[in-house]
Amino acid sequence: MSSFIIEGGKKLHGSITPQGAKNEALQVISATLLTSEPVTIDNIPDIIDVRNLISLIEAMGVAVRRNSKHSFTFCASDINLDYVNSADFIARSAKLRGSVMLIGPLLARFGQAFFPKPGGDQIGRRKVDVHIQGFMALGAEAIYDHPLASYRLTTRNHRLRGTYMLLDEASVTGTANIVMAATLAEGTTTIYNAACEPYVQQLCRMLSAMGAKINGIGSNLLTITGSDTLHGTSHRILPDMIEVGSFIGLAAMTQSTITIKDASVENLGIIPQAFRRLGITIDQQGDDLYIPAQETYEIENGLDGSIPTIADAPWPGLTPDLLSVILVAATQCNGSVLIHQKMFESRLFFVDRLIDMGAQIILCDPHRAVVVGLNHRYQLRANRMSSPDIRAGIALLIAAMSAKGTSVIGNIEQIQRGYEDIDVRLNSMGANIILQ
């Protein structure tokens, strides 16, 4: 496994442009299976998870043409269903969390699909119940195969049927998967308590450009009228809002002045506001965000003077993918804050590494941590660490860049799953990160 060797204490300067959104990329690339016509997608991030998904659909028979580093054309006119039913497909899918997004398109277009237990981050149990229940509501039959740890999904007469459903939770991937399946279902599908993140909105807009009939985009009530076929289109992926938030936290921790270019501010929701609650100054300049260097940043207490809580919530609430970065940024603020991670029971366990670096954090339980800010009076200490998942990994990298001394982060493949050439891009701004 590779490692990052980080010399901390370096101030950054200049500008950085966020990559294309990882989560959107996994959805829209999967959606290309819904048509036999070419689909061109621009601003695709060159990261491990996306590369693995593209490699997987190529093995399925999708013709892939690379137009440039971040632009691809996909044509799923000749899918090898024998491979889709093979042990190799199941094994490769089980190692890639994003493979879950292939099931809806396969089931809708071909009437059958395997649903292996997906891999990915080590952040606790991540249920797929919403996906399975949604497909079953659309008329699919699901049989669990214990030896393969997967579901086999089939449809009668190779066609799903539209229906009304109320999702058990506003799952982003669950909503996306069900929407893709519903575009080729017979009749009308109504999804209530649907996720409405920008990623889902983007997927719906791309599907609409392919001929799908979707009403309610941007709301938690989606209505999809099924079509017999969909056609090709072109699509551009949004900037990654998780990268934007990561760069805000990085600027604050290293007391640097940076500009985040082309941030698509209108699609950031309350992300800038969440960082401003920590006292971090963020100035919007057109579609750019300017973060000036600050000697100190002070947490905004409650109106009654109480310690504030920053928690994740379904969109338009704060995305859980940024709580790790916000927690790290809070370690050098002036004040205290309660971080409440509601969705994943193991995502805060990485704080042990921060405590070893000198951060003042009380882990209350798997979901809550109280952070007492050091107010830059004391630098964090360098440490040797391992990245447990994408988001904790970038948070540890940010901590190491602000720390005194040289840190080593192992298992950086987890970080590279979600962040393109992060060492090269940050080094260009003054960081000292060596890939080993």
NULO-918300 format. One record per residue (C-alpha): residue in one letter; x, y, z. Coordinates in steps of 0.2 Angstrom, whole numbers, always signed. Each point is the difference from the previous one (the first is absolute). Example, Ala and Ser with C-alpha at 12.3 -4.5 7.8 and 13.67 -1.06 7.14 Angstrom:
+--------+-------+-------+-------+
! residu !     u !     v !     w !
+--------+-------+-------+-------+
!      A !   +62 !   -22 !   +39 !
!      S !    +6 !   +17 !    -3 !
+--------+-------+-------+-------+
END
This chain:
+--------+-------+-------+-------+
! residu !     u !     v !     w !
+--------+-------+-------+-------+
!      M !    +0 !    +0 !    +0 !
!      S !    +6 !   +18 !    -4 !
!      S !    +2 !   +14 !   +13 !
!      F !    +1 !   +19 !    +1 !
!      I !   +14 !    +7 !    +9 !
!      I !    -5 !   +18 !    +5 !
!      E !   +11 !   +14 !    +7 !
!      G !   -12 !   +10 !   +10 !
!      G !    -1 !   +19 !    +4 !
!      K !    +0 !    +6 !   -18 !
!      K !   -11 !   +14 !    -5 !
!      L !    -9 !    -2 !   -17 !
!      H !    -3 !   +14 !   -13 !
!      G !    -8 !    +2 !   -17 !
!      S !   -15 !    -8 !    -7 !
!      I !    -7 !   -17 !    -2 !
!      T !   -15 !    -7 !   -11 !
!      P !   -10 !   -14 !    +7 !
!      Q !    -1 !   -16 !   -10 !
!      G !   -17 !    -7 !    -7 !
!      A !   -11 !    -7 !   +13 !
!      K !    +4 !   -18 !    +4 !
!      N !   -18 !    -5 !    +6 !
!      E !    -8 !    +7 !   -15 !
!      A !   +13 !    -8 !   -12 !
!      L !    -4 !   -18 !    +7 !
!      Q !   -19 !    +3 !    -3 !
!      V !    +1 !    +8 !   -18 !
!      I !   +12 !   -13 !    -6 !
!      S !   -11 !   -14 !    +6 !
!      A !   -15 !    +9 !    -9 !
!      T !    +9 !    -3 !   -17 !
!      L !    -6 !   -18 !    +1 !
!      L !   -18 !    +6 !    -2 !
!      T !    +3 !    +3 !   -19 !
!      S !    +8 !    -8 !   -15 !
!      E !    +5 !   +17 !    -6 !
!      P !   +16 !   +10 !    +4 !
!      V !    +1 !   +11 !   +15 !
!      T !   +14 !   +12 !    +3 !
!      I !    +4 !    +6 !   +17 !
!      D !   +12 !   +14 !    +4 !
!      N !    +9 !    +5 !   +16 !
!      I !    +2 !   -18 !    +6 !
!      P !   +12 !    +0 !   +14 !
!      D !   +16 !   -11 !    -3 !
!      I !    -1 !   -10 !   +17 !
!      I !    +1 !   -18 !    +5 !
!      D !   -19 !    -3 !    +3 !
!      V !    -5 !    +7 !   -17 !
!      R !   +14 !    -9 !    -9 !
!      N !    -5 !   -17 !    +7 !
!      L !   -19 !    +3 !    -5 !
!      I !    +5 !    +4 !   -18 !
!      S !   +11 !   -15 !    +0 !
!      L !   -15 !   -10 !    +6 !
!      I !   -12 !    +6 !   -13 !
!      E !   +13 !    -3 !   -13 !
!      A !    +1 !   -18 !    +5 !
!      M !   -19 !    -1 !    -1 !
!      G !    +1 !    +5 !   -19 !
!      V !    -2 !   +19 !    +1 !
!      A !   +11 !    +9 !   -13 !
!      V !   +10 !   +13 !    +8 !
!      R !    +9 !   +14 !    -9 !
!      R !   +11 !   +12 !    +9 !
!      N !    -1 !   +17 !    -8 !
!      S !   +11 !    +9 !   +13 !
!      K !    +6 !    -3 !   +18 !
!      H !   -17 !    +5 !    +6 !
!      S !   -12 !    -4 !   -14 !
!      F !    -6 !   -17 !    -6 !
!      T !   -13 !    -6 !   -12 !
!      F !   -10 !   -16 !    +5 !
!      C !   -10 !   -11 !   -11 !
!      A !    -9 !   -15 !    +8 !
!      S !    -7 !    -8 !   -16 !
!      D !    +7 !   -17 !    +3 !
!      I !    -1 !    -5 !   +18 !
!      N !    +7 !   -18 !    +4 !
!      L !   -13 !    -7 !   +12 !
!      D !   +10 !   -16 !    +2 !
!      Y !   +13 !   +11 !    +8 !
!      V !   -12 !    +9 !   +11 !
!      N !    -6 !   -17 !    +7 !
!      S !   +18 !    -5 !    +3 !
!      A !   +10 !    -3 !   +16 !
!      D !   +13 !   +13 !    -6 !
!      F !   -13 !   +13 !    -2 !
!      I !    -6 !    -3 !   +18 !
!      A !   +17 !    +0 !    +7 !
!      R !    +5 !   +16 !    -9 !
!      S !   -16 !    +9 !    +5 !
!      A !    +2 !    -5 !   +18 !
!      K !   +16 !    +9 !    +1 !
!      L !    -8 !   +16 !    -7 !
!      R !   -13 !   +10 !   +10 !
!      G !    -5 !    +9 !   -16 !
!      S !    -5 !   -16 !    -9 !
!      V !   -16 !    +1 !   +10 !
!      M !    -6 !   +13 !   -13 !
!      L !    +1 !   -13 !   -15 !
!      I !   -14 !   -10 !    +7 !
!      G !   -15 !   +12 !    -4 !
!      P !    +5 !    +2 !   -18 !
!      L !    +4 !   -19 !    -3 !
!      L !   -17 !    -5 !    +8 !
!      A !   -10 !   +13 !   -10 !
!      R !    +8 !    -3 !   -17 !
!      F !    +3 !   -19 !    +1 !
!      G !   -11 !    -6 !   +14 !
!      Q !   +13 !    -8 !   +10 !
!      A !   +15 !    +5 !   +11 !
!      F !   +11 !    -6 !   +14 !
!      F !    +1 !   +10 !   +16 !
!      P !   +16 !    -4 !    +9 !
!      K !    +4 !    +7 !   +17 !
!      P !   +10 !   +16 !    -4 !
!      G !   +17 !    +4 !    +6 !
!      G !    +8 !   +17 !    +3 !
!      D !    +2 !   +10 !   +16 !
!      Q !    +2 !    -8 !   +17 !
!      I !   -12 !   +11 !    +8 !
!      G !   -12 !   -12 !    +8 !
!      R !   -15 !    -9 !    -7 !
!      R !    -7 !    +8 !   -16 !
!      K !   -17 !    -8 !    -4 !
!      V !    -7 !    -3 !   -17 !
!      D !   -18 !    -3 !    +6 !
!      V !    -6 !   +16 !    -9 !
!      H !    +6 !    -6 !   -17 !
!      I !    -7 !   -18 !    +2 !
!      Q !   -17 !    +6 !    +7 !
!      G !    -1 !   +13 !   -14 !
!      F !    +3 !   -13 !   -14 !
!      M !   -12 !   -12 !    +8 !
!      A !   -13 !   +13 !    +0 !
!      L !    +3 !    +2 !   -18 !
!      G !    -4 !   -18 !    -3 !
!      A !   +17 !    -9 !    +1 !
!      E !    +2 !   -16 !    +9 !
!      A !   +15 !    -1 !   +12 !
!      I !    +9 !   -16 !    +5 !
!      Y !   +14 !    +0 !   +12 !
!      D !   +15 !   -11 !    -4 !
!      H !    +9 !    -4 !   +16 !
!      P !   +16 !    -8 !    -7 !
!      L !    +3 !   +16 !   -12 !
!      A !    -7 !   +12 !   +13 !
!      S !   -11 !    +8 !   -13 !
!      Y !   -17 !    +2 !    -6 !
!      R !    -6 !    -6 !   -17 !
!      L !   -13 !   +12 !    -7 !
!      T !   -12 !    -4 !   -14 !
!      T !   -16 !    +7 !    -8 !
!      R !   -15 !    -8 !    -8 !
!      N !    -1 !    +2 !   -19 !
!      H !   +17 !   +11 !    +2 !
!      R !   -10 !   +15 !    +5 !
!      L !    -2 !    +9 !   +16 !
!      R !   -16 !    +8 !    +5 !
!      G !    -3 !   +18 !    +6 !
!      T !    -7 !    +2 !   +18 !
!      Y !    -1 !   +12 !   +15 !
!      M !   +14 !    -2 !   +13 !
!      L !    +5 !    +9 !   +16 !
!      L !   +18 !    -3 !    +3 !
!      D !    +5 !    -6 !   +18 !
!      E !   +14 !   +13 !    -1 !
!      A !    +6 !   +14 !   -12 !
!      S !   +14 !   -10 !    -7 !
!      V !   +10 !    +8 !   -14 !
!      T !    +6 !   -16 !    -8 !
!      G !   -17 !    -8 !    +3 !
!      T !   -10 !   +14 !    -8 !
!      A !   +12 !    +1 !   -15 !
!      N !    -1 !   -19 !    -2 !
!      I !   -19 !    +0 !    +0 !
!      V !    -2 !   +15 !   -11 !
!      M !   +11 !    -8 !   -13 !
!      A !   -10 !   -16 !    +1 !
!      A !   -16 !    +9 !    -1 !
!      T !    +4 !    +9 !   -16 !
!      L !    -3 !   -16 !   -10 !
!      A !   -14 !    -7 !   +11 !
!      E !   -17 !    -2 !    -7 !
!      G !   -12 !   +14 !    +7 !
!      T !    +4 !   +14 !   +13 !
!      T !   +11 !    -1 !   +15 !
!      T !    -2 !   +12 !   +14 !
!      I !   +14 !    +1 !   +13 !
!      Y !    -3 !    +9 !   +16 !
!      N !   +14 !    +4 !   +13 !
!      A !   +12 !    +0 !   -15 !
!      A !   +17 !    +7 !    +3 !
!      C !    +2 !   +16 !    -9 !
!      E !   +19 !    +3 !    +1 !
!      P !    +8 !    +9 !   -15 !
!      Y !    +7 !   -17 !    -6 !
!      V !   -18 !    -7 !    -2 !
!      Q !    -6 !   +16 !    -8 !
!      Q !   +14 !    -1 !   -13 !
!      L !    -4 !   -18 !    -3 !
!      C !   -18 !    +4 !    -3 !
!      R !    +5 !   +14 !   -12 !
!      M !   +11 !   -12 !   -10 !
!      L !   -14 !   -13 !    +0 !
!      S !   -12 !   +14 !    -6 !
!      A !   +12 !    +4 !   -14 !
!      M !    +0 !   -18 !    -5 !
!      G !   -19 !    +0 !    -2 !
!      A !    -6 !    -5 !   +18 !
!      K !   -15 !    +9 !    +7 !
!      I !    +4 !    +6 !   +18 !
!      N !   -10 !   +13 !   +10 !
!      G !    +5 !    +7 !   +17 !
!      I !   +18 !    +1 !    -3 !
!      G !    +8 !    +9 !   +15 !
!      S !   -14 !    -5 !   +12 !
!      N !    -3 !   -16 !   +10 !
!      L !   -15 !    -5 !   -10 !
!      L !    +5 !    -7 !   -18 !
!      T !   -12 !    -6 !   -13 !
!      I !    +7 !   -11 !   -14 !
!      T !   -10 !    -5 !   -15 !
!      G !    +8 !   -15 !    -8 !
!      S !    +7 !    +0 !   -18 !
!      D !    +3 !   -15 !   -12 !
!      T !   +17 !    +6 !    -4 !
!      L !   +12 !   +14 !    +4 !
!      H !   +13 !    +8 !   -12 !
!      G !   +17 !    +7 !    +1 !
!      T !    +5 !   +17 !    +6 !
!      S !   +15 !   +11 !    +7 !
!      H !    +2 !    +5 !   +18 !
!      R !   +12 !   +10 !   +11 !
!      I !    +3 !    -5 !   +18 !
!      L !    +0 !   +13 !   +14 !
!      P !   +15 !    +5 !   +10 !
!      D !    +2 !   -11 !   +15 !
!      M !    -8 !    +9 !   +15 !
!      I !   +10 !   -11 !   +12 !
!      E !   +16 !    +6 !    -7 !
!      V !    -6 !   +18 !    +2 !
!      G !    -3 !    -3 !   +18 !
!      S !   +16 !    -9 !    +2 !
!      F !   +10 !   +14 !    -7 !
!      I !    -9 !   +12 !   +12 !
!      G !    +5 !   -10 !   +15 !
!      L !   +17 !    -2 !    -6 !
!      A !    +2 !   +19 !    -2 !
!      A !    -6 !    +3 !   +18 !
!      M !   +11 !   -13 !    +7 !
!      T !   +16 !    +6 !    -8 !
!      Q !    -4 !   +18 !    +2 !
!      S !    +1 !    +2 !   -19 !
!      T !    -7 !   +12 !   -13 !
!      I !    -7 !   -10 !   -15 !
!      T !   -13 !    +3 !   -13 !
!      I !   -12 !   -15 !    -5 !
!      K !    -4 !    +3 !   -19 !
!      D !   -16 !    -5 !    -9 !
!      A !    -8 !    -7 !   +16 !
!      S !   -18 !    +0 !    -6 !
!      V !    -5 !   +10 !   +15 !
!      E !   -19 !    -2 !    -4 !
!      N !    +2 !   -19 !    +3 !
!      L !   +10 !    +1 !   +16 !
!      G !   -16 !    +1 !   +11 !
!      I !    +5 !    +4 !   +18 !
!      I !   +18 !    -6 !    -1 !
!      P !    +7 !   +18 !    +1 !
!      Q !   -12 !    +4 !   +14 !
!      A !    +6 !   -15 !   +10 !
!      F !   +18 !    +6 !    -1 !
!      R !    -4 !   +18 !    +4 !
!      R !    -8 !    -7 !   +16 !
!      L !   +18 !    -5 !    +5 !
!      G !    +5 !   +18 !    -3 !
!      I !    +8 !    -3 !   -17 !
!      T !    -1 !   +15 !   -12 !
!      I !    -6 !    -5 !   -17 !
!      D !    -3 !   +14 !   -13 !
!      Q !    -9 !    -4 !   -16 !
!      Q !    +7 !    +8 !   -16 !
!      G !   -11 !    -5 !   -14 !
!      D !    +1 !   -19 !    -1 !
!      D !   +16 !    +0 !   +10 !
!      L !    +3 !    -1 !   +19 !
!      Y !   +14 !   +10 !    +8 !
!      I !    +6 !    -6 !   +17 !
!      P !   +12 !   +12 !    +8 !
!      A !   +13 !    -5 !   +13 !
!      Q !    -6 !    +2 !   +18 !
!      E !   +10 !    +1 !   +16 !
!      T !   -15 !    -7 !    +9 !
!      Y !   -18 !    -5 !    -4 !
!      E !   -13 !    +0 !   +13 !
!      I !   -15 !   -12 !    +2 !
!      E !   -17 !    +8 !    -1 !
!      N !    -9 !    -5 !   +16 !
!      G !   -19 !    -3 !    +2 !
!      L !   -10 !   +16 !    +3 !
!      D !    -1 !    -5 !   +18 !
!      G !   +19 !    -2 !    +1 !
!      S !    -1 !   -19 !    -1 !
!      I !   +13 !   -12 !    -9 !
!      P !    -7 !    -2 !   -18 !
!      T !    -3 !   -16 !    -9 !
!      I !    +5 !    -3 !   -18 !
!      A !    -9 !   -16 !    -7 !
!      D !    -3 !    -8 !   -17 !
!      A !   -17 !    -1 !    -7 !
!      P !    -9 !    -4 !   -17 !
!      W !    +2 !   +14 !   -13 !
!      P !    -2 !   +14 !    +2 !
!      G !    +8 !    -4 !   +16 !
!      L !   +19 !    -2 !    +2 !
!      T !    +7 !   -15 !    -9 !
!      P !    +8 !   -13 !   +12 !
!      D !   +15 !    -1 !   -12 !
!      L !    +7 !   +16 !    +7 !
!      L !    -2 !    -3 !   +19 !
!      S !   +17 !    -7 !    +1 !
!      V !    +8 !   +15 !    -8 !
!      I !   -11 !   +12 !   +11 !
!      L !    +6 !   -10 !   +16 !
!      V !   +18 !    +2 !    -5 !
!      A !    -2 !   +19 !    -3 !
!      A !    -9 !    +2 !   +17 !
!      T !   +16 !    -7 !    +9 !
!      Q !    +9 !   +17 !    -3 !
!      C !   -15 !   +12 !    +2 !
!      N !    -4 !   +10 !   +15 !
!      G !   -14 !    -8 !   +10 !
!      S !    -8 !   -17 !    +1 !
!      V !   -13 !    -9 !   -12 !
!      L !    -9 !   -16 !    +0 !
!      I !    +1 !   -10 !   -16 !
!      H !   -14 !   -12 !    -2 !
!      Q !    +2 !   -13 !   -14 !
!      K !   -17 !    -8 !    -2 !
!      M !    +1 !   -11 !   -15 !
!      F !   +16 !   -11 !    +3 !
!      E !    +4 !    -9 !   +16 !
!      S !   +19 !    -1 !    -3 !
!      R !    +4 !   +16 !    -9 !
!      L !    +7 !    +9 !   +16 !
!      F !   +11 !   -13 !    +6 !
!      F !   +15 !    +8 !    -9 !
!      V !    +0 !   +14 !   +13 !
!      D !   +12 !   -12 !   +10 !
!      R !   +14 !    +5 !   -12 !
!      L !    -4 !   +19 !    +3 !
!      I !    +0 !    -3 !   +18 !
!      D !   +17 !    -8 !    -2 !
!      M !    +6 !   +16 !    -9 !
!      G !    -6 !   +11 !   +15 !
!      A !   -17 !    +5 !    -5 !
!      Q !   -13 !    +2 !   +14 !
!      I !   -14 !   -11 !    -4 !
!      I !   -12 !   -10 !   +10 !
!      L !    -8 !   -15 !    -9 !
!      C !   -17 !    -1 !    +8 !
!      D !    -6 !   -15 !   -10 !
!      P !    +1 !    -6 !   -18 !
!      H !   -10 !   +14 !    -6 !
!      R !    +5 !   +15 !   +10 !
!      A !   +16 !    +9 !    +5 !
!      V !    +4 !   +16 !    +9 !
!      V !   +14 !   +10 !    -7 !
!      V !    +9 !   +13 !   +11 !
!      G !   +10 !   +12 !   -11 !
!      L !   +18 !    +4 !    +3 !
!      N !    -2 !   +17 !    -9 !
!      H !   +17 !    -3 !    -8 !
!      R !    +9 !    +2 !   +17 !
!      Y !    +7 !   -17 !    -3 !
!      Q !    +4 !    -9 !   -16 !
!      L !    -5 !   -18 !    -2 !
!      R !   +14 !   -12 !    +1 !
!      A !    +6 !   -11 !   -15 !
!      N !    -6 !   -18 !    +0 !
!      R !    +0 !   -16 !    -9 !
!      M !   -17 !    -5 !    -6 !
!      S !   -11 !   -10 !   -12 !
!      S !   -15 !    +6 !   -10 !
!      P !   -15 !   -10 !    +5 !
!      D !   -12 !    +8 !   -14 !
!      I !    +0 !   +14 !   -12 !
!      R !    -7 !   +14 !   +11 !
!      A !   +10 !    -5 !   +15 !
!      G !   +15 !    -1 !   -11 !
!      I !    -1 !   +18 !    -6 !
!      A !    -3 !    +6 !   +17 !
!      L !   +16 !    -9 !    +6 !
!      L !    +9 !    +8 !   -14 !
!      I !    -6 !   +17 !    +5 !
!      A !    +5 !    -3 !   +18 !
!      A !   +17 !    -6 !    -6 !
!      M !    +3 !   +16 !   -11 !
!      S !    -3 !   +11 !   +15 !
!      A !   +10 !   -10 !   +13 !
!      K !   +18 !    +3 !    +6 !
!      G !   +12 !   -13 !    -8 !
!      T !    -2 !   -14 !   -13 !
!      S !   -15 !   -11 !    +0 !
!      V !    -3 !   -16 !   -10 !
!      I !   -17 !    -6 !    -6 !
!      G !    -1 !   -18 !    -6 !
!      N !   -14 !    -8 !   -10 !
!      I !    -2 !   +16 !   -11 !
!      E !    -9 !   -10 !   -13 !
!      Q !   -15 !    +4 !   +10 !
!      I !    +3 !   +19 !    -2 !
!      Q !    +4 !    -3 !   -19 !
!      R !   -17 !    -8 !    -2 !
!      G !    -7 !   +17 !    +2 !
!      Y !   +13 !   +13 !    -3 !
!      E !    +9 !    +2 !   -17 !
!      D !   +19 !    +3 !    +1 !
!      I !    -3 !    +9 !   +17 !
!      D !   +19 !    +0 !    +4 !
!      V !    +5 !    +8 !   -16 !
!      R !   -14 !   +13 !    +1 !
!      L !    +4 !    +5 !   +17 !
!      N !   +19 !    +0 !    -2 !
!      S !    -3 !   +13 !   -14 !
!      M !    -7 !   +11 !   +13 !
!      G !   +15 !    -2 !   +12 !
!      A !    -4 !   -16 !    +9 !
!      N !   +14 !   -13 !    +3 !
!      I !    -8 !   -17 !    -3 !
!      I !   +11 !   -15 !    -7 !
!      L !    -9 !   -15 !    -7 !
!      Q !   +10 !   -16 !    +5 !
+--------+-------+-------+-------+
END
